[in-house]
Amino acid sequence: MTAPKDLKPFPVFKSDEEAEKFVDEADLSDYDFSQFKPVHFEFEKKAAQLNMRVPQPLLDAVKDKAKARGIPYTRYIRELLEHDISRQTLPPRRARRDAAR
């Protein structure tokens, strides 16, 4: 593997076509991806609204966590809800393991 100092900076593209061509032709192991951050895309339309009261210290803590992640606090709350619901809808670990066999 290439040493980190020998990695090339990732280029900036002017179009999707340029990016697609680069990915098709380049050896991506030659490039430095350390500056990249994971991105969560939200495709589903937000048609429902939620209004709730919470203690001010809790809201302040939520806003601080969201700010540390660089996202709006409402998105952070939605991610927490989505994470909890998806965790609860998964089958128990043993059932998943048995199903994989």
N, C-alpha and C positions, 0 to 999 in steps of 0.2 A: 504494500500500500504506500502511496505517496505521503511524504512527511507534510504536515499541515502548512509549513512555510512555503512549500513547493506548489501548493494548490493555486489554480487560477481563480481570479475573481469572477463571479457569475455575471454574464453580460446582461445588458438591458435591451429589451426588444420593443420595436415600434408597432408590431402587429402580432396577432395570433399565429399568422402564417410563419413569421420569422421564428417564433418560439417553437412551433411544431417541427420546422426544418432542423433547428438546433438539436432538439431532443432526438430526432430520428438519426442524425448524423454524428453527434458528439459523443465522446467517451465521458460520461458524467462523473466518473471516479476521479477525473482530473480537476474538478471544480470544488471550490470552497462553499459549502452550504451552511456554514456556522451562523451566518446572519439571518437565516430563514427562521420564521416562527410558524407554528401550526395555525391554520385558519379554519374556523367553523363556518360553513355556508348554511344559511337558512333559506330553504326554498319554499316551505309551506307558508301560505298566506295566513296572516294573523287576523282572524275575523272576530274573535271573542275578546272581551275585555274583562279584566279582574281588578276590583277595587277592594283594598283591605286596609285595616288599621293595624299598625305594629308599634311597639315601643320605640321612641326616638333613638335610644342607644343601639337597638338592633338594626334599624335602618342606617344609622351612621356606620356601623360595622360592615354592613352589606355594601354600602357605597365605597368604603375604603378598600374592600376586597376587589370590587369591580374595577376601581381606579388602578389598583396594583396590576391587574390583568389587562388594562387598557381597553375595557369595554364598558358600555353603558350599564348602569346598575339594573335596569329592567331586563336586559339580555342575560345578565348574570343570574338573576332570580329565575328566569325561564330555563336556563341551563341546569340549575339546581333541581327544578321540578322535573325536567326531562330525564335527568340522570337518575333520580329516585324512582320515577315510574318505570323506566327501562330496567332497572335493577330488580324491581319487584315482579316484573312480568316474565323474567327469565325462569326457566325450570330449575329446580334444585340442582346443585352440583352433581350429585350422583346420577340423576336422571339424564343430565347432559352428557356425562361420561359414558353411561350405558348406551345412549342413543348414538354416540360416535362410533361405537364398535360395529 
